[in-house]
Amino acid sequence: MDIQTSKIELAKVILDIENPKLIEEIINLIQSKSTLTEKQKLAIDEAIHSLDNKEGISHNLVMEETKNRYSKYFK
């Protein structure tokens, strides 16, 4: 299912809801998930900057170190 179809299905479900309290909870959930604090935005910007400057650690290296350190969980 593509994103547009999913949005239409979601809209249909929401339109059928008769409980105003549930509608309010859905609105609050959506707003809380789509709003970043300034601290979060700054942290994301710093992370992107670090990656742009090749300062990050590759996923493969992290996984290798994790498997070595916690080998009992990767059997």
N, CA, C, O and CB atoms as a CASP TS submission, in Angstrom:
PFRMAT TS
TARGET T0000
AUTHOR 0000-0000-0000
METHOD Language model
MODEL 1
PARENT N/A
ATOM      1  N   MET     1       0.850  -1.179   0.000  1.00  0.00           N
ATOM      2  CA  MET     1       0.000   0.000   0.000  1.00  0.00           C
ATOM      3  C   MET     1       0.891   1.237   0.000  1.00  0.00           C
ATOM      4  O   MET     1       1.790   1.348   0.834  1.00  0.00           O
ATOM      5  CB  MET     1      -0.964   0.001   1.225  1.00  0.00           C
ATOM      6  N   ASP     2       0.658   2.155  -0.910  1.00  0.00           N
ATOM      7  CA  ASP     2       1.489   3.356  -0.970  1.00  0.00           C
ATOM      8  C   ASP     2       1.007   4.393   0.043  1.00  0.00           C
ATOM      9  O   ASP     2      -0.047   4.233   0.657  1.00  0.00           O
ATOM     10  CB  ASP     2       1.475   3.951  -2.391  1.00  0.00           C
ATOM     11  N   ILE     3       1.781   5.440   0.207  1.00  0.00           N
ATOM     12  CA  ILE     3       1.513   6.439   1.244  1.00  0.00           C
ATOM     13  C   ILE     3       0.188   7.163   1.012  1.00  0.00           C
ATOM     14  O   ILE     3      -0.534   7.443   1.969  1.00  0.00           O
ATOM     15  CB  ILE     3       2.651   7.452   1.300  1.00  0.00           C
ATOM     16  N   GLN     4      -0.138   7.465  -0.223  1.00  0.00           N
ATOM     17  CA  GLN     4      -1.395   8.168  -0.496  1.00  0.00           C
ATOM     18  C   GLN     4      -2.595   7.297  -0.137  1.00  0.00           C
ATOM     19  O   GLN     4      -3.569   7.788   0.435  1.00  0.00           O
ATOM     20  CB  GLN     4      -1.469   8.583  -1.976  1.00  0.00           C
ATOM     21  N   THR     5      -2.532   6.037  -0.461  1.00  0.00           N
ATOM     22  CA  THR     5      -3.614   5.120  -0.117  1.00  0.00           C
ATOM     23  C   THR     5      -3.738   4.997   1.399  1.00  0.00           C
ATOM     24  O   THR     5      -4.844   4.963   1.937  1.00  0.00           O
ATOM     25  CB  THR     5      -3.375   3.734  -0.753  1.00  0.00           C
ATOM     26  N   SER     6      -2.607   4.932   2.075  1.00  0.00           N
ATOM     27  CA  SER     6      -2.616   4.851   3.540  1.00  0.00           C
ATOM     28  C   SER     6      -3.249   6.092   4.151  1.00  0.00           C
ATOM     29  O   SER     6      -4.013   5.988   5.111  1.00  0.00           O
ATOM     30  CB  SER     6      -1.191   4.670   4.079  1.00  0.00           C
ATOM     31  N   LYS     7      -2.943   7.252   3.613  1.00  0.00           N
ATOM     32  CA  LYS     7      -3.523   8.495   4.127  1.00  0.00           C
ATOM     33  C   LYS     7      -5.034   8.519   3.943  1.00  0.00           C
ATOM     34  O   LYS     7      -5.769   8.946   4.833  1.00  0.00           O
ATOM     35  CB  LYS     7      -2.895   9.703   3.432  1.00  0.00           C
ATOM     36  N   ILE     8      -5.491   8.058   2.786  1.00  0.00           N
ATOM     37  CA  ILE     8      -6.931   8.024   2.518  1.00  0.00           C
ATOM     38  C   ILE     8      -7.618   7.062   3.488  1.00  0.00           C
ATOM     39  O   ILE     8      -8.682   7.374   4.024  1.00  0.00           O
ATOM     40  CB  ILE     8      -7.207   7.604   1.046  1.00  0.00           C
ATOM     41  N   GLU     9      -7.019   5.907   3.713  1.00  0.00           N
ATOM     42  CA  GLU     9      -7.590   4.938   4.652  1.00  0.00           C
ATOM     43  C   GLU     9      -7.633   5.513   6.065  1.00  0.00           C
ATOM     44  O   GLU     9      -8.619   5.339   6.781  1.00  0.00           O
ATOM     45  CB  GLU     9      -6.780   3.629   4.637  1.00  0.00           C
ATOM     46  N   LEU    10      -6.571   6.192   6.460  1.00  0.00           N
ATOM     47  CA  LEU    10      -6.535   6.823   7.777  1.00  0.00           C
ATOM     48  C   LEU    10      -7.619   7.877   7.903  1.00  0.00           C
ATOM     49  O   LEU    10      -8.301   7.948   8.925  1.00  0.00           O
ATOM     50  CB  LEU    10      -5.165   7.446   8.035  1.00  0.00           C
ATOM     51  N   ALA    11      -7.786   8.693   6.878  1.00  0.00           N
ATOM     52  CA  ALA    11      -8.829   9.729   6.892  1.00  0.00           C
ATOM     53  C   ALA    11     -10.213   9.099   7.030  1.00  0.00           C
ATOM     54  O   ALA    11     -11.051   9.614   7.771  1.00  0.00           O
ATOM     55  CB  ALA    11      -8.760  10.585   5.606  1.00  0.00           C
ATOM     56  N   LYS    12     -10.461   8.007   6.336  1.00  0.00           N
ATOM     57  CA  LYS    12     -11.754   7.317   6.434  1.00  0.00           C
ATOM     58  C   LYS    12     -12.010   6.834   7.854  1.00  0.00           C
ATOM     59  O   LYS    12     -13.112   6.984   8.383  1.00  0.00           O
ATOM     60  CB  LYS    12     -11.807   6.130   5.460  1.00  0.00           C
ATOM     61  N   VAL    13     -10.984   6.255   8.466  1.00  0.00           N
ATOM     62  CA  VAL    13     -11.132   5.760   9.832  1.00  0.00           C
ATOM     63  C   VAL    13     -11.440   6.918  10.776  1.00  0.00           C
ATOM     64  O   VAL    13     -12.333   6.819  11.617  1.00  0.00           O
ATOM     65  CB  VAL    13      -9.857   5.016  10.286  1.00  0.00           C
ATOM     66  N   ILE    14     -10.706   8.004  10.636  1.00  0.00           N
ATOM     67  CA  ILE    14     -10.902   9.163  11.511  1.00  0.00           C
ATOM     68  C   ILE    14     -12.282   9.767  11.297  1.00  0.00           C
ATOM     69  O   ILE    14     -12.932  10.159  12.266  1.00  0.00           O
ATOM     70  CB  ILE    14      -9.816  10.221  11.260  1.00  0.00           C
ATOM     71  N   LEU    15     -12.742   9.853  10.063  1.00  0.00           N
ATOM     72  CA  LEU    15     -14.058  10.412   9.786  1.00  0.00           C
ATOM     73  C   LEU    15     -15.181   9.597  10.414  1.00  0.00           C
ATOM     74  O   LEU    15     -16.252  10.137  10.691  1.00  0.00           O
ATOM     75  CB  LEU    15     -14.272  10.506   8.298  1.00  0.00           C
ATOM     76  N   ASP    16     -14.957   8.328  10.639  1.00  0.00           N
ATOM     77  CA  ASP    16     -15.978   7.471  11.244  1.00  0.00           C
ATOM     78  C   ASP    16     -15.996   7.531  12.772  1.00  0.00           C
ATOM     79  O   ASP    16     -16.916   7.002  13.396  1.00  0.00           O
ATOM     80  CB  ASP    16     -15.764   6.048  10.807  1.00  0.00           C
ATOM     81  N   ILE    17     -15.015   8.155  13.370  1.00  0.00           N
ATOM     82  CA  ILE    17     -14.945   8.235  14.835  1.00  0.00           C
ATOM     83  C   ILE    17     -15.959   9.264  15.335  1.00  0.00           C
ATOM     84  O   ILE    17     -16.016  10.390  14.839  1.00  0.00           O
ATOM     85  CB  ILE    17     -13.501   8.611  15.307  1.00  0.00           C
ATOM     86  N   GLU    18     -16.755   8.861  16.321  1.00  0.00           N
ATOM     87  CA  GLU    18     -17.775   9.740  16.895  1.00  0.00           C
ATOM     88  C   GLU    18     -17.392  10.243  18.288  1.00  0.00           C
ATOM     89  O   GLU    18     -18.080  11.094  18.851  1.00  0.00           O
ATOM     90  CB  GLU    18     -19.107   9.010  16.963  1.00  0.00           C
ATOM     91  N   ASN    19     -16.320   9.732  18.831  1.00  0.00           N
ATOM     92  CA  ASN    19     -15.894  10.073  20.185  1.00  0.00           C
ATOM     93  C   ASN    19     -14.975  11.295  20.147  1.00  0.00           C
ATOM     94  O   ASN    19     -13.836  11.189  19.691  1.00  0.00           O
ATOM     95  CB  ASN    19     -15.178   8.871  20.855  1.00  0.00           C
ATOM     96  N   PRO    20     -15.454  12.469  20.625  1.00  0.00           N
ATOM     97  CA  PRO    20     -14.625  13.687  20.573  1.00  0.00           C
ATOM     98  C   PRO    20     -13.324  13.571  21.377  1.00  0.00           C
ATOM     99  O   PRO    20     -12.304  14.147  20.998  1.00  0.00           O
ATOM    100  CB  PRO    20     -15.424  14.870  21.087  1.00  0.00           C
ATOM    101  N   LYS    21     -13.365  12.828  22.482  1.00  0.00           N
ATOM    102  CA  LYS    21     -12.153  12.675  23.288  1.00  0.00           C
ATOM    103  C   LYS    21     -11.093  11.894  22.517  1.00  0.00           C
ATOM    104  O   LYS    21      -9.908  12.221  22.586  1.00  0.00           O
ATOM    105  CB  LYS    21     -12.473  11.967  24.618  1.00  0.00           C
ATOM    106  N   LEU    22     -11.511  10.871  21.787  1.00  0.00           N
ATOM    107  CA  LEU    22     -10.582  10.097  20.974  1.00  0.00           C
ATOM    108  C   LEU    22      -9.991  10.951  19.851  1.00  0.00           C
ATOM    109  O   LEU    22      -8.798  10.860  19.560  1.00  0.00           O
ATOM    110  CB  LEU    22     -11.284   8.868  20.390  1.00  0.00           C
ATOM    111  N   ILE    23     -10.818  11.770  19.229  1.00  0.00           N
ATOM    112  CA  ILE    23     -10.332  12.692  18.180  1.00  0.00           C
ATOM    113  C   ILE    23      -9.263  13.616  18.758  1.00  0.00           C
ATOM    114  O   ILE    23      -8.228  13.846  18.133  1.00  0.00           O
ATOM    115  CB  ILE    23     -11.509  13.534  17.584  1.00  0.00           C
ATOM    116  N   GLU    24      -9.518  14.143  19.951  1.00  0.00           N
ATOM    117  CA  GLU    24      -8.550  15.037  20.603  1.00  0.00           C
ATOM    118  C   GLU    24      -7.242  14.304  20.888  1.00  0.00           C
ATOM    119  O   GLU    24      -6.163  14.864  20.689  1.00  0.00           O
ATOM    120  CB  GLU    24      -9.133  15.605  21.914  1.00  0.00           C
ATOM    121  N   GLU    25      -7.329  13.058  21.351  1.00  0.00           N
ATOM    122  CA  GLU    25      -6.132  12.274  21.620  1.00  0.00           C
ATOM    123  C   GLU    25      -5.334  12.011  20.344  1.00  0.00           C
ATOM    124  O   GLU    25      -4.105  12.062  20.354  1.00  0.00           O
ATOM    125  CB  GLU    25      -6.508  10.955  22.283  1.00  0.00           C
ATOM    126  N   ILE    26      -6.030  11.733  19.260  1.00  0.00           N
ATOM    127  CA  ILE    26      -5.351  11.505  17.975  1.00  0.00           C
ATOM    128  C   ILE    26      -4.634  12.768  17.524  1.00  0.00           C
ATOM    129  O   ILE    26      -3.489  12.712  17.075  1.00  0.00           O
ATOM    130  CB  ILE    26      -6.360  11.050  16.893  1.00  0.00           C
ATOM    131  N   ILE    27      -5.305  13.903  17.642  1.00  0.00           N
ATOM    132  CA  ILE    27      -4.693  15.182  17.263  1.00  0.00           C
ATOM    133  C   ILE    27      -3.449  15.434  18.106  1.00  0.00           C
ATOM    134  O   ILE    27      -2.405  15.813  17.575  1.00  0.00           O
ATOM    135  CB  ILE    27      -5.701  16.347  17.430  1.00  0.00           C
ATOM    136  N   ASN    28      -3.556  15.226  19.407  1.00  0.00           N
ATOM    137  CA  ASN    28      -2.403  15.447  20.297  1.00  0.00           C
ATOM    138  C   ASN    28      -1.249  14.511  19.961  1.00  0.00           C
ATOM    139  O   ASN    28      -0.086  14.916  19.985  1.00  0.00           O
ATOM    140  CB  ASN    28      -2.815  15.253  21.761  1.00  0.00           C
ATOM    141  N   LEU    29      -1.570  13.263  19.649  1.00  0.00           N
ATOM    142  CA  LEU    29      -0.530  12.299  19.279  1.00  0.00           C
ATOM    143  C   LEU    29       0.197  12.742  18.013  1.00  0.00           C
ATOM    144  O   LEU    29       1.427  12.735  17.960  1.00  0.00           O
ATOM    145  CB  LEU    29      -1.138  10.901  19.076  1.00  0.00           C
ATOM    146  N   ILE    30      -0.561  13.121  17.011  1.00  0.00           N
ATOM    147  CA  ILE    30       0.045  13.550  15.749  1.00  0.00           C
ATOM    148  C   ILE    30       0.906  14.792  15.947  1.00  0.00           C
ATOM    149  O   ILE    30       2.014  14.876  15.416  1.00  0.00           O
ATOM    150  CB  ILE    30      -1.039  13.825  14.702  1.00  0.00           C
ATOM    151  N   GLN    31       0.402  15.743  16.702  1.00  0.00           N
ATOM    152  CA  GLN    31       1.166  16.970  16.938  1.00  0.00           C
ATOM    153  C   GLN    31       2.432  16.694  17.741  1.00  0.00           C
ATOM    154  O   GLN    31       3.472  17.299  17.480  1.00  0.00           O
ATOM    155  CB  GLN    31       0.305  17.998  17.666  1.00  0.00           C
ATOM    156  N   SER    32       2.356  15.790  18.710  1.00  0.00           N
ATOM    157  CA  SER    32       3.536  15.509  19.528  1.00  0.00           C
ATOM    158  C   SER    32       4.609  14.786  18.726  1.00  0.00           C
ATOM    159  O   SER    32       5.798  14.935  19.008  1.00  0.00           O
ATOM    160  CB  SER    32       3.149  14.677  20.747  1.00  0.00           C
ATOM    161  N   LYS    33       4.204  14.010  17.738  1.00  0.00           N
ATOM    162  CA  LYS    33       5.165  13.264  16.929  1.00  0.00           C
ATOM    163  C   LYS    33       5.768  14.114  15.813  1.00  0.00           C
ATOM    164  O   LYS    33       6.829  13.781  15.286  1.00  0.00           O
ATOM    165  CB  LYS    33       4.498  12.040  16.335  1.00  0.00           C
ATOM    166  N   SER    34       5.113  15.188  15.457  1.00  0.00           N
ATOM    167  CA  SER    34       5.591  15.982  14.323  1.00  0.00           C
ATOM    168  C   SER    34       6.312  17.255  14.760  1.00  0.00           C
ATOM    169  O   SER    34       6.728  18.051  13.918  1.00  0.00           O
ATOM    170  CB  SER    34       4.430  16.343  13.423  1.00  0.00           C
ATOM    171  N   THR    35       6.461  17.449  16.065  1.00  0.00           N
ATOM    172  CA  THR    35       7.098  18.661  16.557  1.00  0.00           C
ATOM    173  C   THR    35       8.380  18.306  17.312  1.00  0.00           C
ATOM    174  O   THR    35       8.351  17.557  18.288  1.00  0.00           O
ATOM    175  CB  THR    35       6.130  19.455  17.466  1.00  0.00           C
ATOM    176  N   LEU    36       9.474  18.840  16.857  1.00  0.00           N
ATOM    177  CA  LEU    36      10.750  18.628  17.530  1.00  0.00           C
ATOM    178  C   LEU    36      11.078  19.839  18.387  1.00  0.00           C
ATOM    179  O   LEU    36      10.765  20.972  18.023  1.00  0.00           O
ATOM    180  CB  LEU    36      11.878  18.361  16.507  1.00  0.00           C
ATOM    181  N   THR    37      11.707  19.593  19.519  1.00  0.00           N
ATOM    182  CA  THR    37      12.172  20.698  20.346  1.00  0.00           C
ATOM    183  C   THR    37      13.406  21.309  19.687  1.00  0.00           C
ATOM    184  O   THR    37      14.014  20.701  18.806  1.00  0.00           O
ATOM    185  CB  THR    37      12.488  20.222  21.801  1.00  0.00           C
ATOM    186  N   GLU    38      13.761  22.482  20.108  1.00  0.00           N
ATOM    187  CA  GLU    38      14.965  23.130  19.580  1.00  0.00           C
ATOM    188  C   GLU    38      16.207  22.296  19.917  1.00  0.00           C
ATOM    189  O   GLU    38      17.140  22.222  19.117  1.00  0.00           O
ATOM    190  CB  GLU    38      15.108  24.567  20.153  1.00  0.00           C
ATOM    191  N   LYS    39      16.217  21.676  21.089  1.00  0.00           N
ATOM    192  CA  LYS    39      17.336  20.833  21.489  1.00  0.00           C
ATOM    193  C   LYS    39      17.456  19.629  20.548  1.00  0.00           C
ATOM    194  O   LYS    39      18.560  19.256  20.154  1.00  0.00           O
ATOM    195  CB  LYS    39      17.164  20.363  22.952  1.00  0.00           C
ATOM    196  N   GLN    40      16.323  19.025  20.192  1.00  0.00           N
ATOM    197  CA  GLN    40      16.348  17.891  19.270  1.00  0.00           C
ATOM    198  C   GLN    40      16.822  18.324  17.886  1.00  0.00           C
ATOM    199  O   GLN    40      17.615  17.629  17.250  1.00  0.00           O
ATOM    200  CB  GLN    40      14.957  17.247  19.175  1.00  0.00           C
ATOM    201  N   LYS    41      16.335  19.476  17.421  1.00  0.00           N
ATOM    202  CA  LYS    41      16.746  19.984  16.108  1.00  0.00           C
ATOM    203  C   LYS    41      18.251  20.251  16.085  1.00  0.00           C
ATOM    204  O   LYS    41      18.924  19.928  15.106  1.00  0.00           O
ATOM    205  CB  LYS    41      15.968  21.274  15.756  1.00  0.00           C
ATOM    206  N   LEU    42      18.776  20.834  17.149  1.00  0.00           N
ATOM    207  CA  LEU    42      20.206  21.124  17.237  1.00  0.00           C
ATOM    208  C   LEU    42      21.022  19.829  17.225  1.00  0.00           C
ATOM    209  O   LEU    42      22.049  19.738  16.552  1.00  0.00           O
ATOM    210  CB  LEU    42      20.513  21.938  18.510  1.00  0.00           C
ATOM    211  N   ALA    43      20.554  18.833  17.977  1.00  0.00           N
ATOM    212  CA  ALA    43      21.263  17.549  18.013  1.00  0.00           C
ATOM    213  C   ALA    43      21.288  16.894  16.635  1.00  0.00           C
ATOM    214  O   ALA    43      22.306  16.327  16.237  1.00  0.00           O
ATOM    215  CB  ALA    43      20.607  16.604  19.031  1.00  0.00           C
ATOM    216  N   ILE    44      20.192  16.968  15.915  1.00  0.00           N
ATOM    217  CA  ILE    44      20.128  16.407  14.563  1.00  0.00           C
ATOM    218  C   ILE    44      21.079  17.149  13.639  1.00  0.00           C
ATOM    219  O   ILE    44      21.810  16.530  12.866  1.00  0.00           O
ATOM    220  CB  ILE    44      18.691  16.472  14.011  1.00  0.00           C
ATOM    221  N   ASP    45      21.072  18.472  13.719  1.00  0.00           N
ATOM    222  CA  ASP    45      21.969  19.274  12.886  1.00  0.00           C
ATOM    223  C   ASP    45      23.435  18.948  13.172  1.00  0.00           C
ATOM    224  O   ASP    45      24.247  18.853  12.252  1.00  0.00           O
ATOM    225  CB  ASP    45      21.711  20.768  13.114  1.00  0.00           C
ATOM    226  N   GLU    46      23.767  18.777  14.456  1.00  0.00           N
ATOM    227  CA  GLU    46      25.140  18.434  14.826  1.00  0.00           C
ATOM    228  C   GLU    46      25.521  17.052  14.288  1.00  0.00           C
ATOM    229  O   GLU    46      26.638  16.855  13.809  1.00  0.00           O
ATOM    230  CB  GLU    46      25.308  18.472  16.357  1.00  0.00           C
ATOM    231  N   ALA    47      24.601  16.111  14.366  1.00  0.00           N
ATOM    232  CA  ALA    47      24.875  14.767  13.858  1.00  0.00           C
ATOM    233  C   ALA    47      25.095  14.775  12.351  1.00  0.00           C
ATOM    234  O   ALA    47      26.006  14.119  11.847  1.00  0.00           O
ATOM    235  CB  ALA    47      23.729  13.824  14.212  1.00  0.00           C
ATOM    236  N   ILE    48      24.266  15.510  11.643  1.00  0.00           N
ATOM    237  CA  ILE    48      24.421  15.618  10.188  1.00  0.00           C
ATOM    238  C   ILE    48      25.760  16.262   9.849  1.00  0.00           C
ATOM    239  O   ILE    48      26.460  15.814   8.941  1.00  0.00           O
ATOM    240  CB  ILE    48      23.259  16.437   9.570  1.00  0.00           C
ATOM    241  N   HIS    49      26.111  17.310  10.579  1.00  0.00           N
ATOM    242  CA  HIS    49      27.397  17.985  10.358  1.00  0.00           C
ATOM    243  C   HIS    49      28.557  17.016  10.582  1.00  0.00           C
ATOM    244  O   HIS    49      29.509  16.992   9.802  1.00  0.00           O
ATOM    245  CB  HIS    49      27.536  19.209  11.294  1.00  0.00           C
ATOM    246  N   SER    50      28.477  16.222  11.643  1.00  0.00           N
ATOM    247  CA  SER    50      29.526  15.239  11.927  1.00  0.00           C
ATOM    248  C   SER    50      29.654  14.228  10.793  1.00  0.00           C
ATOM    249  O   SER    50      30.760  13.888  10.374  1.00  0.00           O
ATOM    250  CB  SER    50      29.238  14.514  13.246  1.00  0.00           C
ATOM    251  N   LEU    51      28.522  13.755  10.307  1.00  0.00           N
ATOM    252  CA  LEU    51      28.556  12.786   9.206  1.00  0.00           C
ATOM    253  C   LEU    51      29.112  13.411   7.937  1.00  0.00           C
ATOM    254  O   LEU    51      29.865  12.771   7.204  1.00  0.00           O
ATOM    255  CB  LEU    51      27.157  12.228   8.939  1.00  0.00           C
ATOM    256  N   ASP    52      28.742  14.663   7.675  1.00  0.00           N
ATOM    257  CA  ASP    52      29.265  15.355   6.500  1.00  0.00           C
ATOM    258  C   ASP    52      30.780  15.493   6.558  1.00  0.00           C
ATOM    259  O   ASP    52      31.445  15.501   5.522  1.00  0.00           O
ATOM    260  CB  ASP    52      28.625  16.728   6.371  1.00  0.00           C
ATOM    261  N   ASN    53      31.331  15.602   7.774  1.00  0.00           N
ATOM    262  CA  ASN    53      32.772  15.738   7.965  1.00  0.00           C
ATOM    263  C   ASN    53      33.468  14.395   8.189  1.00  0.00           C
ATOM    264  O   ASN    53      34.608  14.344   8.653  1.00  0.00           O
ATOM    265  CB  ASN    53      33.047  16.653   9.136  1.00  0.00           C
ATOM    266  N   LYS    54      32.769  13.314   7.855  1.00  0.00           N
ATOM    267  CA  LYS    54      33.321  11.957   7.978  1.00  0.00           C
ATOM    268  C   LYS    54      33.749  11.633   9.405  1.00  0.00           C
ATOM    269  O   LYS    54      34.709  10.893   9.618  1.00  0.00           O
ATOM    270  CB  LYS    54      34.509  11.788   7.042  1.00  0.00           C
ATOM    271  N   GLU    55      33.033  12.192  10.384  1.00  0.00           N
ATOM    272  CA  GLU    55      33.364  11.956  11.786  1.00  0.00           C
ATOM    273  C   GLU    55      32.537  10.834  12.397  1.00  0.00           C
ATOM    274  O   GLU    55      32.762  10.465  13.549  1.00  0.00           O
ATOM    275  CB  GLU    55      33.166  13.222  12.582  1.00  0.00           C
ATOM    276  N   GLY    56      31.599  10.292  11.660  1.00  0.00           N
ATOM    277  CA  GLY    56      30.728   9.244  12.180  1.00  0.00           C
ATOM    278  C   GLY    56      31.400   7.886  12.173  1.00  0.00           C
ATOM    279  O   GLY    56      32.487   7.711  11.621  1.00  0.00           O
ATOM    280  N   ILE    57      30.735   6.936  12.792  1.00  0.00           N
ATOM    281  CA  ILE    57      31.196   5.554  12.827  1.00  0.00           C
ATOM    282  C   ILE    57      30.240   4.741  11.954  1.00  0.00           C
ATOM    283  O   ILE    57      29.022   4.873  12.068  1.00  0.00           O
ATOM    284  CB  ILE    57      31.255   4.993  14.306  1.00  0.00           C
ATOM    285  N   SER    58      30.793   3.914  11.097  1.00  0.00           N
ATOM    286  CA  SER    58      29.955   3.148  10.188  1.00  0.00           C
ATOM    287  C   SER    58      29.107   2.129  10.950  1.00  0.00           C
ATOM    288  O   SER    58      29.487   1.652  12.020  1.00  0.00           O
ATOM    289  CB  SER    58      30.818   2.443   9.140  1.00  0.00           C
ATOM    290  N   HIS    59      27.975   1.818  10.381  1.00  0.00           N
ATOM    291  CA  HIS    59      27.078   0.825  10.971  1.00  0.00           C
ATOM    292  C   HIS    59      27.790  -0.508  11.125  1.00  0.00           C
ATOM    293  O   HIS    59      27.661  -1.173  12.153  1.00  0.00           O
ATOM    294  CB  HIS    59      25.815   0.656  10.113  1.00  0.00           C
ATOM    295  N   ASN    60      28.540  -0.897  10.104  1.00  0.00           N
ATOM    296  CA  ASN    60      29.248  -2.178  10.148  1.00  0.00           C
ATOM    297  C   ASN    60      30.232  -2.240  11.309  1.00  0.00           C
ATOM    298  O   ASN    60      30.341  -3.269  11.976  1.00  0.00           O
ATOM    299  CB  ASN    60      29.984  -2.418   8.835  1.00  0.00           C
ATOM    300  N   LEU    61      30.942  -1.154  11.553  1.00  0.00           N
ATOM    301  CA  LEU    61      31.897  -1.131  12.655  1.00  0.00           C
ATOM    302  C   LEU    61      31.176  -1.213  13.999  1.00  0.00           C
ATOM    303  O   LEU    61      31.616  -1.929  14.899  1.00  0.00           O
ATOM    304  CB  LEU    61      32.759   0.136  12.591  1.00  0.00           C
ATOM    305  N   VAL    62      30.085  -0.494  14.133  1.00  0.00           N
ATOM    306  CA  VAL    62      29.304  -0.542  15.373  1.00  0.00           C
ATOM    307  C   VAL    62      28.793  -1.959  15.613  1.00  0.00           C
ATOM    308  O   VAL    62      28.866  -2.468  16.732  1.00  0.00           O
ATOM    309  CB  VAL    62      28.119   0.457  15.316  1.00  0.00           C
ATOM    310  N   MET    63      28.279  -2.591  14.570  1.00  0.00           N
ATOM    311  CA  MET    63      27.764  -3.953  14.713  1.00  0.00           C
ATOM    312  C   MET    63      28.882  -4.926  15.079  1.00  0.00           C
ATOM    313  O   MET    63      28.692  -5.809  15.914  1.00  0.00           O
ATOM    314  CB  MET    63      27.077  -4.403  13.419  1.00  0.00           C
ATOM    315  N   GLU    64      30.036  -4.764  14.457  1.00  0.00           N
ATOM    316  CA  GLU    64      31.172  -5.640  14.763  1.00  0.00           C
ATOM    317  C   GLU    64      31.576  -5.495  16.226  1.00  0.00           C
ATOM    318  O   GLU    64      31.767  -6.497  16.915  1.00  0.00           O
ATOM    319  CB  GLU    64      32.371  -5.320  13.843  1.00  0.00           C
ATOM    320  N   GLU    65      31.707  -4.269  16.703  1.00  0.00           N
ATOM    321  CA  GLU    65      32.088  -4.024  18.088  1.00  0.00           C
ATOM    322  C   GLU    65      31.014  -4.530  19.052  1.00  0.00           C
ATOM    323  O   GLU    65      31.331  -5.071  20.112  1.00  0.00           O
ATOM    324  CB  GLU    65      32.339  -2.529  18.313  1.00  0.00           C
ATOM    325  N   THR    66      29.754  -4.354  18.685  1.00  0.00           N
ATOM    326  CA  THR    66      28.653  -4.823  19.530  1.00  0.00           C
ATOM    327  C   THR    66      28.650  -6.343  19.627  1.00  0.00           C
ATOM    328  O   THR    66      28.467  -6.903  20.707  1.00  0.00           O
ATOM    329  CB  THR    66      27.308  -4.329  18.982  1.00  0.00           C
ATOM    330  N   LYS    67      28.854  -7.001  18.496  1.00  0.00           N
ATOM    331  CA  LYS    67      28.890  -8.470  18.498  1.00  0.00           C
ATOM    332  C   LYS    67      30.071  -8.987  19.315  1.00  0.00           C
ATOM    333  O   LYS    67      29.951 -10.002  20.001  1.00  0.00           O
ATOM    334  CB  LYS    67      28.972  -9.007  17.058  1.00  0.00           C
ATOM    335  N   ASN    68      31.199  -8.304  19.249  1.00  0.00           N
ATOM    336  CA  ASN    68      32.364  -8.717  20.044  1.00  0.00           C
ATOM    337  C   ASN    68      32.106  -8.511  21.534  1.00  0.00           C
ATOM    338  O   ASN    68      32.437  -9.369  22.352  1.00  0.00           O
ATOM    339  CB  ASN    68      33.619  -7.931  19.613  1.00  0.00           C
ATOM    340  N   ARG    69      31.530  -7.401  21.870  1.00  0.00           N
ATOM    341  CA  ARG    69      31.305  -7.064  23.268  1.00  0.00           C
ATOM    342  C   ARG    69      30.182  -7.894  23.884  1.00  0.00           C
ATOM    343  O   ARG    69      30.265  -8.299  25.043  1.00  0.00           O
ATOM    344  CB  ARG    69      30.987  -5.590  23.400  1.00  0.00           C
ATOM    345  N   TYR    70      29.128  -8.145  23.099  1.00  0.00           N
ATOM    346  CA  TYR    70      27.953  -8.844  23.612  1.00  0.00           C
ATOM    347  C   TYR    70      27.689 -10.121  22.806  1.00  0.00           C
ATOM    348  O   TYR    70      26.570 -10.382  22.366  1.00  0.00           O
ATOM    349  CB  TYR    70      26.718  -7.920  23.571  1.00  0.00           C
ATOM    350  N   SER    71      28.740 -10.892  22.632  1.00  0.00           N
ATOM    351  CA  SER    71      28.667 -12.074  21.762  1.00  0.00           C
ATOM    352  C   SER    71      27.606 -13.082  22.210  1.00  0.00           C
ATOM    353  O   SER    71      27.054 -13.800  21.377  1.00  0.00           O
ATOM    354  CB  SER    71      30.019 -12.758  21.714  1.00  0.00           C
ATOM    355  N   LYS    72      27.319 -13.143  23.485  1.00  0.00           N
ATOM    356  CA  LYS    72      26.343 -14.123  23.960  1.00  0.00           C
ATOM    357  C   LYS    72      24.933 -13.840  23.425  1.00  0.00           C
ATOM    358  O   LYS    72      24.083 -14.730  23.435  1.00  0.00           O
ATOM    359  CB  LYS    72      26.325 -14.137  25.486  1.00  0.00           C
ATOM    360  N   TYR    73      24.679 -12.632  22.965  1.00  0.00           N
ATOM    361  CA  TYR    73      23.353 -12.286  22.419  1.00  0.00           C
ATOM    362  C   TYR    73      23.263 -12.491  20.908  1.00  0.00           C
ATOM    363  O   TYR    73      22.197 -12.308  20.320  1.00  0.00           O
ATOM    364  CB  TYR    73      23.018 -10.840  22.750  1.00  0.00           C
ATOM    365  N   PHE    74      24.372 -12.867  20.278  1.00  0.00           N
ATOM    366  CA  PHE    74      24.401 -13.027  18.815  1.00  0.00           C
ATOM    367  C   PHE    74      24.731 -14.468  18.442  1.00  0.00           C
ATOM    368  O   PHE    74      25.600 -14.707  17.604  1.00  0.00           O
ATOM    369  CB  PHE    74      25.434 -12.063  18.179  1.00  0.00           C
ATOM    370  N   LYS    75      24.063 -15.405  19.040  1.00  0.00           N
ATOM    371  CA  LYS    75      24.338 -16.804  18.736  1.00  0.00           C
ATOM    372  C   LYS    75      23.323 -17.341  17.781  1.00  0.00           C
ATOM    373  O   LYS    75      23.389 -18.511  17.404  1.00  0.00           O
ATOM    374  CB  LYS    75      24.360 -17.640  19.993  1.00  0.00           C
TER
END
